[in-house]
Amino acid sequence: MKEQLLQRLDELRSEFEAGQKMLAGLETQQIHMKSSLLRISGAIQVLEEFLGQSPPEDQP
């Protein structure tokens, strides 16, 4: 019985460690995604401002 409990404890510790590693990876991905979205948002804003300030090219 004690051997089974020790084995289960080892399994749970391994699962916990794997979960922590996965969570850290996801947090890193989240940081990168937020950074990418911020850059894209800035580019959108610049292009919208440029298009709003320049005269339309298709009109004489």
N, CA, C and O atoms as a printed pandas DataFrame, in Angstrom:
     atom_number atom_name residue_name chain_id  residue_number  x_coord  y_coord  z_coord
0              1         N          MET        A               1    0.827   -1.190    0.000
1              2        CA          MET        A               1    0.000    0.000    0.000
2              3         C          MET        A               1    0.874    1.257    0.000
3              4         O          MET        A               1    0.637    2.187   -0.771
4              5         N          LYS        A               2    1.882    1.275    0.869
5              6        CA          LYS        A               2    2.758    2.440    0.946
6              7         C          LYS        A               2    3.511    2.632   -0.370
7              8         O          LYS        A               2    3.716    3.760   -0.817
8              9         N          GLU        A               3    3.916    1.535   -0.979
9             10        CA          GLU        A               3    4.632    1.592   -2.254
10            11         C          GLU        A               3    3.744    2.218   -3.339
11            12         O          GLU        A               3    4.218    3.010   -4.153
12            13         N          GLN        A               4    2.467    1.861   -3.344
13            14        CA          GLN        A               4    1.539    2.431   -4.329
14            15         C          GLN        A               4    1.364    3.933   -4.103
15            16         O          GLN        A               4    1.304    4.705   -5.060
16            17         N          LEU        A               5    1.284    4.336   -2.857
17            18        CA          LEU        A               5    1.134    5.761   -2.545
18            19         C          LEU        A               5    2.371    6.552   -2.954
19            20         O          LEU        A               5    2.261    7.663   -3.473
20            21         N          LEU        A               6    3.537    5.983   -2.720
21            22        CA          LEU        A               6    4.777    6.638   -3.120
22            23         C          LEU        A               6    4.873    6.754   -4.647
23            24         O          LEU        A               6    5.323    7.772   -5.174
24            25         N          GLN        A               7    4.452    5.716   -5.334
25            26        CA          GLN        A               7    4.454    5.735   -6.793
26            27         C          GLN        A               7    3.498    6.811   -7.304
27            28         O          GLN        A               7    3.830    7.573   -8.212
28            29         N          ARG        A               8    2.303    6.861   -6.706
29            30        CA          ARG        A               8    1.323    7.884   -7.115
30            31         C          ARG        A               8    1.847    9.284   -6.822
31            32         O          ARG        A               8    1.635   10.202   -7.615
32            33         N          LEU        A               9    2.522    9.457   -5.704
33            34        CA          LEU        A               9    3.106   10.744   -5.357
34            35         C          LEU        A               9    4.135   11.173   -6.406
35            36         O          LEU        A               9    4.169   12.336   -6.808
36            37         N          ASP        A              10    4.953   10.251   -6.836
37            38        CA          ASP        A              10    5.938   10.543   -7.884
38            39         C          ASP        A              10    5.252   10.937   -9.197
39            40         O          ASP        A              10    5.685   11.870   -9.875
40            41         N          GLU        A              11    4.185   10.223   -9.546
41            42        CA          GLU        A              11    3.447   10.528  -10.766
42            43         C          GLU        A              11    2.844   11.935  -10.700
43            44         O          GLU        A              11    2.916   12.699  -11.662
44            45         N          LEU        A              12    2.256   12.259   -9.561
45            46        CA          LEU        A              12    1.648   13.580   -9.405
46            47         C          LEU        A              12    2.685   14.690   -9.443
47            48         O          LEU        A              12    2.443   15.755  -10.012
48            49         N          ARG        A              13    3.827   14.443   -8.845
49            50        CA          ARG        A              13    4.903   15.440   -8.890
50            51         C          ARG        A              13    5.381   15.658  -10.328
51            52         O          ARG        A              13    5.643   16.790  -10.735
52            53         N          SER        A              14    5.491   14.580  -11.083
53            54        CA          SER        A              14    5.900   14.685  -12.485
54            55         C          SER        A              14    4.864   15.453  -13.298
55            56         O          SER        A              14    5.222   16.310  -14.105
56            57         N          GLU        A              15    3.590   15.152  -13.091
57            58        CA          GLU        A              15    2.524   15.859  -13.789
58            59         C          GLU        A              15    2.522   17.340  -13.428
59            60         O          GLU        A              15    2.315   18.198  -14.286
60            61         N          PHE        A              16    2.754   17.627  -12.156
61            62        CA          PHE        A              16    2.775   19.011  -11.691
62            63         C          PHE        A              16    3.923   19.778  -12.355
63            64         O          PHE        A              16    3.741   20.907  -12.811
64            65         N          GLU        A              17    5.092   19.161  -12.405
65            66        CA          GLU        A              17    6.244   19.793  -13.025
66            67         C          GLU        A              17    5.999   20.029  -14.514
67            68         O          GLU        A              17    6.332   21.090  -15.041
68            69         N          ALA        A              18    5.420   19.046  -15.184
69            70        CA          ALA        A              18    5.111   19.197  -16.610
70            71         C          ALA        A              18    4.099   20.329  -16.817
71            72         O          ALA        A              18    4.216   21.102  -17.768
72            73         N          GLY        A              19    3.128   20.421  -15.944
73            74        CA          GLY        A              19    2.130   21.481  -16.025
74            75         C          GLY        A              19    2.750   22.855  -15.830
75            76         O          GLY        A              19    2.386   23.809  -16.518
76            77         N          GLN        A              20    3.679   22.955  -14.899
77            78        CA          GLN        A              20    4.365   24.225  -14.668
78            79         C          GLN        A              20    5.174   24.642  -15.891
79            80         O          GLN        A              20    5.188   25.817  -16.258
80            81         N          LYS        A              21    5.841   23.692  -16.514
81            82        CA          LYS        A              21    6.631   23.988  -17.712
82            83         C          LYS        A              21    5.710   24.439  -18.849
83            84         O          LYS        A              21    6.025   25.383  -19.573
84            85         N          MET        A              22    4.583   23.765  -18.999
85            86        CA          MET        A              22    3.641   24.122  -20.039
86            87         C          MET        A              22    3.075   25.519  -19.799
87            88         O          MET        A              22    2.942   26.308  -20.734
88            89         N          LEU        A              23    2.749   25.819  -18.565
89            90        CA          LEU        A              23    2.225   27.134  -18.218
90            91         C          LEU        A              23    3.251   28.225  -18.500
91            92         O          LEU        A              23    2.898   29.288  -19.011
92            93         N          ALA        A              24    4.495   27.978  -18.177
93            94        CA          ALA        A              24    5.552   28.953  -18.451
94            95         C          ALA        A              24    5.679   29.195  -19.952
95            96         O          ALA        A              24    5.864   30.330  -20.391
96            97         N          GLY        A              25    5.581   28.134  -20.727
97            98        CA          GLY        A              25    5.642   28.277  -22.187
98            99         C          GLY        A              25    4.475   29.085  -22.716
99           100         O          GLY        A              25    4.648   29.925  -23.599
100          101         N          LEU        A              26    3.292   28.839  -22.185
101          102        CA          LEU        A              26    2.113   29.591  -22.620
102          103         C          LEU        A              26    2.209   31.056  -22.233
103          104         O          LEU        A              26    1.787   31.931  -22.988
104          105         N          GLU        A              27    2.762   31.325  -21.061
105          106        CA          GLU        A              27    2.939   32.717  -20.634
106          107         C          GLU        A              27    3.926   33.435  -21.557
107          108         O          GLU        A              27    3.742   34.609  -21.877
108          109         N          THR        A              28    4.962   32.730  -21.977
109          110        CA          THR        A              28    5.922   33.309  -22.915
110          111         C          THR        A              28    5.248   33.599  -24.248
111          112         O          THR        A              28    5.464   34.657  -24.839
112          113         N          GLN        A              29    4.432   32.663  -24.723
113          114        CA          GLN        A              29    3.699   32.871  -25.966
114          115         C          GLN        A              29    2.760   34.070  -25.847
115          116         O          GLN        A              29    2.614   34.848  -26.790
116          117         N          GLN        A              30    2.130   34.211  -24.694
117          118        CA          GLN        A              30    1.217   35.327  -24.474
118          119         C          GLN        A              30    1.963   36.660  -24.563
119          120         O          GLN        A              30    1.471   37.615  -25.164
120          121         N          ILE        A              31    3.138   36.718  -23.968
121          122        CA          ILE        A              31    3.943   37.940  -24.017
122          123         C          ILE        A              31    4.302   38.280  -25.465
123          124         O          ILE        A              31    4.188   39.433  -25.883
124          125         N          HIS        A              32    4.737   37.270  -26.230
125          126        CA          HIS        A              32    5.099   37.498  -27.621
126          127         C          HIS        A              32    3.882   37.926  -28.445
127          128         O          HIS        A              32    3.991   38.799  -29.306
128          129         N          MET        A              33    2.735   37.317  -28.185
129          130        CA          MET        A              33    1.526   37.652  -28.926
130          131         C          MET        A              33    1.085   39.081  -28.621
131          132         O          MET        A              33    0.694   39.814  -29.529
132          133         N          LYS        A              34    1.145   39.479  -27.359
133          134        CA          LYS        A              34    0.778   40.849  -27.003
134          135         C          LYS        A              34    1.704   41.847  -27.685
135          136         O          LYS        A              34    1.255   42.894  -28.151
136          137         N          SER        A              35    2.988   41.532  -27.745
137          138        CA          SER        A              35    3.955   42.401  -28.406
138          139         C          SER        A              35    3.652   42.510  -29.897
139          140         O          SER        A              35    3.695   43.601  -30.465
140          141         N          SER        A              36    3.347   41.389  -30.524
141          142        CA          SER        A              36    3.008   41.398  -31.951
142          143         C          SER        A              36    1.744   42.205  -32.205
143          144         O          SER        A              36    1.688   42.991  -33.150
144          145         N          LEU        A              37    0.744   42.020  -31.381
145          146        CA          LEU        A              37   -0.506   42.756  -31.558
146          147         C          LEU        A              37   -0.299   44.252  -31.359
147          148         O          LEU        A              37   -0.928   45.059  -32.043
148          149         N          LEU        A              38    0.566   44.625  -30.441
149          150        CA          LEU        A              38    0.862   46.036  -30.220
150          151         C          LEU        A              38    1.536   46.642  -31.449
151          152         O          LEU        A              38    1.195   47.749  -31.864
152          153         N          ARG        A              39    2.496   45.914  -32.032
153          154        CA          ARG        A              39    3.158   46.400  -33.244
154          155         C          ARG        A              39    2.158   46.515  -34.400
155          156         O          ARG        A              39    2.172   47.504  -35.133
156          157         N          ILE        A              40    1.299   45.516  -34.562
157          158        CA          ILE        A              40    0.308   45.540  -35.630
158          159         C          ILE        A              40   -0.652   46.699  -35.429
159          160         O          ILE        A              40   -0.997   47.398  -36.381
160          161         N          SER        A              41   -1.077   46.900  -34.206
161          162        CA          SER        A              41   -1.974   48.007  -33.888
162          163         C          SER        A              41   -1.330   49.348  -34.240
163          164         O          SER        A              41   -1.986   50.229  -34.795
164          165         N          GLY        A              42   -0.062   49.496  -33.921
165          166        CA          GLY        A              42    0.654   50.720  -34.252
166          167         C          GLY        A              42    0.746   50.924  -35.750
167          168         O          GLY        A              42    0.568   52.039  -36.240
168          169         N          ALA        A              43    1.022   49.854  -36.481
169          170        CA          ALA        A              43    1.104   49.950  -37.942
170          171         C          ALA        A              43   -0.248   50.334  -38.530
171          172         O          ALA        A              43   -0.316   51.145  -39.453
172          173         N          ILE        A              44   -1.318   49.760  -38.002
173          174        CA          ILE        A              44   -2.669   50.106  -38.462
174          175         C          ILE        A              44   -2.936   51.584  -38.234
175          176         O          ILE        A              44   -3.452   52.278  -39.110
176          177         N          GLN        A              45   -2.583   52.051  -37.056
177          178        CA          GLN        A              45   -2.817   53.454  -36.724
178          179         C          GLN        A              45   -2.037   54.380  -37.657
179          180         O          GLN        A              45   -2.581   55.377  -38.130
180          181         N          VAL        A              46   -0.786   54.066  -37.923
181          182        CA          VAL        A              46    0.027   54.886  -38.818
182          183         C          VAL        A              46   -0.588   54.914  -40.215
183          184         O          VAL        A              46   -0.712   55.979  -40.818
184          185         N          LEU        A              47   -0.972   53.747  -40.728
185          186        CA          LEU        A              47   -1.553   53.692  -42.075
186          187         C          LEU        A              47   -2.882   54.429  -42.140
187          188         O          LEU        A              47   -3.157   55.120  -43.121
188          189         N          GLU        A              48   -3.711   54.291  -41.109
189          190        CA          GLU        A              48   -4.985   55.007  -41.090
190          191         C          GLU        A              48   -4.763   56.518  -41.062
191          192         O          GLU        A              48   -5.457   57.262  -41.755
192          193         N          GLU        A              49   -3.810   56.966  -40.273
193          194        CA          GLU        A              49   -3.510   58.398  -40.223
194          195         C          GLU        A              49   -2.951   58.878  -41.566
195          196         O          GLU        A              49   -3.315   59.955  -42.038
196          197         N          PHE        A              50   -2.081   58.094  -42.173
197          198        CA          PHE        A              50   -1.517   58.462  -43.466
198          199         C          PHE        A              50   -2.612   58.562  -44.519
199          200         O          PHE        A              50   -2.657   59.524  -45.285
200          201         N          LEU        A              51   -3.487   57.575  -44.554
201          202        CA          LEU        A              51   -4.564   57.576  -45.547
202          203         C          LEU        A              51   -5.553   58.708  -45.291
203          204         O          LEU        A              51   -6.146   59.232  -46.234
204          205         N          GLY        A              52   -5.735   59.087  -44.053
205          206        CA          GLY        A              52   -6.657   60.163  -43.723
206          207         C          GLY        A              52   -6.088   61.532  -44.043
207          208         O          GLY        A              52   -6.853   62.477  -44.231
208          209         N          GLN        A              53   -4.767   61.671  -44.111
209          210        CA          GLN        A              53   -4.132   62.963  -44.334
210          211         C          GLN        A              53   -3.774   63.197  -45.796
211          212         O          GLN        A              53   -3.673   64.343  -46.233
212          213         N          SER        A              54   -3.585   62.133  -46.546
213          214        CA          SER        A              54   -3.158   62.322  -47.931
214          215         C          SER        A              54   -4.369   62.455  -48.843
215          216         O          SER        A              54   -5.404   61.839  -48.589
216          217         N          PRO        A              55   -4.253   63.255  -49.907
217          218        CA          PRO        A              55   -5.359   63.366  -50.851
218          219         C          PRO        A              55   -5.554   62.070  -51.604
219          220         O          PRO        A              55   -4.578   61.380  -51.899
220          221         N          PRO        A              56   -6.776   61.722  -51.919
221          222        CA          PRO        A              56   -7.013   60.473  -52.662
222          223         C          PRO        A              56   -6.328   60.534  -54.015
223          224         O          PRO        A              56   -6.369   61.568  -54.682
224          225         N          GLU        A              57   -5.702   59.449  -54.429
225          226        CA          GLU        A              57   -4.961   59.387  -55.668
226          227         C          GLU        A              57   -5.847   59.144  -56.874
227          228         O          GLU        A              57   -5.446   59.436  -58.001
228          229         N          ASP        A              58   -7.034   58.619  -56.662
229          230        CA          ASP        A              58   -7.898   58.288  -57.786
230          231         C          ASP        A              58   -8.807   59.430  -58.202
231          232         O          ASP        A              58   -9.614   59.266  -59.117
232          233         N          GLN        A              59   -8.699   60.578  -57.558
233          234        CA          GLN        A              59   -9.506   61.741  -57.934
234          235         C          GLN        A              59   -8.609   62.790  -58.569
235          236         O          GLN        A              59   -7.483   62.995  -58.115
236          237         N          PRO        A              60   -9.099   63.469  -59.631
237          238        CA          PRO        A              60   -8.263   64.481  -60.304
238          239         C          PRO        A              60   -8.077   65.724  -59.492
239          240         O          PRO        A              60   -7.401   66.653  -59.932
